[in-house]
Amino acid sequence: MVRSDLRNIAIIAHVDHGKTTLVDEMLKQGGVYRENQVVQDRVMDSNDLERERGITILAKNTAANYNGIKINIVDTPGHADFGGEVERVLKMVNGVLLLVDAAEGPMPQTRFVLQKALALGHKVIIVINKIDRPDSRITEVENEVLELLMDLDANEEQLNSPFVYCCGRQGTASLSPDEDGEDLKPMFEKIIDYIPAPEGDETAPLQMLISSIDYNEYVGRIAIGRIERGTLKQGQEIIVGNYHNSYTPFKSKITNIYQFQGLKREPVESAMVGDIVTFSGIDNVTIGDTICAADNLDPLKFVKISDPTIEMTFSVNNSPFAGREGKFVTSRHIRDRLFKELLKDVSLHVKETDSAESFKVSGRGEMHLSILIETMRREGYEFQVSTPRVLFKTIDGQLNEPVDELIIDVPQDSVGSVMEKMGIRKAELQHMEPTGSRMRIEFLIPSRGMFGYRSEFLTDTKGEGILNTLFHGYEPFKGEIPTRNYGSLVAFEEGESVTYGLFNAQERGTLFIDAGVKVYPGMIVGMSPKGEDLVVNVCKKKHISNTRSSSSDETLRLVPPHIMSLEEALEFLGDDELLEVTPKSLRLRKTVLDHSARMRANSKKPQ
């Protein structure tokens, strides 16, 4: 059976190339909204973090209609740290729209996701987006995309993929770069003509691979996947198995079935081959499982998700201010939340340690883990995290470390400082070419060489540089990389910071706090440009004497403090430091808070 009334597609692209904006317009022109309905921008970025950061973190399903044909659309993340989301949802679709910025061209994450789509044999429609940009270079970008397809060993059909030229923000598309489109009709037509309709035997025993999991407090786990063969009915008896796992298959019953229609999930009595559906009622189902007819267990293979490369330790907050701001503070709360995250994030790993109060959490990159930290603090969790560490592997008796592909786009006068920093961090230059007044440089760099570099990079390029990384693979250990060349300003006593104390401390370095902030001994209040830590007393007050009054503090001028974001704080951390995370505050601190004990511990370290 061929489902000519249905198409399943995913939209893949590098971060900030306009996927979610294009999906907005596809939904508007696909009859999802009433004519007078007020619609917010980037409607698919449904959680607060996605809307604030302007990035897609979770892959999401929606559906539009065109001439009576339903088009299931999966909006995927563009950031490589969330590649686990992309890898698994590609199993649900028959083709992809590859979205490329008309000025920037294909970027690292474009390569990563496209490689996965080509390996599955998917048909590709290349969409050159943002053609209205004044710096667009459509012909060069077309050639770059074709070169990328050749690099990735695309087959002949994939090399002859059609091009569509569009402006997602205006909702227009055309089949020629010289034509101004009026709407997205040419793109819809191309999807229906070129992307194959789902096929399968609707009378065969049921088979459906679970590609994604959602979670709801009321109904529990919600499984999402595409029916490969057969029909799924409400109340049907099924058996759940897994091709790669040896656990015993178990029987269950389907309670509610939903299909995607626009932004809603509409309940249906049944669904057949090719449909992307979601259902609840099975507690133990997970990503990679296959739902089969009760009398015919036949699990499907599932794509292997790439292993994590970075690890952090999450532990119970034990600072003097512990428990003051968070709602969930115990090890049981933190453990339950981390293991709950595993239900829907297949690229995250959590391991228990010898201590009941700490857990090792591994992910695809700093961004991946920082999103988890930010999500947890917004939910009311209070905990502390260690500095990120890379995960080494021993291959053929040799120590190997993760290496990233780093692509830097900078003004030409910043190239010298970037090259100098890259040399220190053991990066190997791969390619370098000018693009107008800027330079695009490609390196292979150990993942640990990127720790703490992003903020330095922005300073070196005066905020004009663009930096993208992509996991390249494991290579032999590159040798020691010098750690940070700065120290910390550490608070001496518990109390509240005052202007007089801060004025004296700011001469020693850059402060992270303002007056009126509660501090404790061992809390980091600033950065010292020297390579060593300095203890400062930011609570020190000027005492009244017969020659001066305490009110003369008003003449003291403080330099505005550098308030750190979560990512900056993680980059700043040294090996002997922790980040205290609460719903209201981010506090950097020393692992050993007592100054004397810290000095003794440092004196015992081998020089």
Buried (B, 14 or more C-beta within 10 A) or exposed (E): BEBEEBBBBBBBBBBBBBBBBBBBBBBBBBEBBEEEEEEEEBBBBEEEBBBEBEBBBBBBBBBBBBEEBBBBBBBBBBBBBBBBBBBBBBBBBBBBBBBBBBBBBBBBBBBBBBBBBBEEEBBBBBBBBBBBBEEBBBEEBBEBBBEBBEEBEBEEEBEEBEBBBBBBBBBBBBBEBEEEBEBBBBBBBBBBEBBEBBEBEEEBBBBBBBBBBBEEEEEEBBBBBBBBBBBBBBEBEBBBBBEEEEEEBEEBEBEBBBBBBBBEBEEBEBBBBBBBBBBBBBEEBBBBBBBBBBEEBBBBEBBEBBBBBBBBBBBBBBBBBBEBBBEBBBBEBBBEBBEEBBBBBBBBBBEEEEEEBBBBBBBBBBBBBBBBBBBBBEEBBBBBBBBBBBBBEEEEEEEBBBBBBBBBBBEEEBBEBBBEBBEEBBBBEEEEEEBEEBBBBBBBBBBBBBBBBBBBBBEBBEEEBBBBBBBBEBBEEBEEBEEBEBBBBBBBBBBEBBBBBBBBBBEBBBBBBEBEBBBBBBBBBBBBEEEEBBBBBBBBEBEEEEEEEEEEBEEBEEEEBEEBEBBBBBBBBBEBBBBBBBBEBBBBBBBBBEBEEBEEEEEEEEE
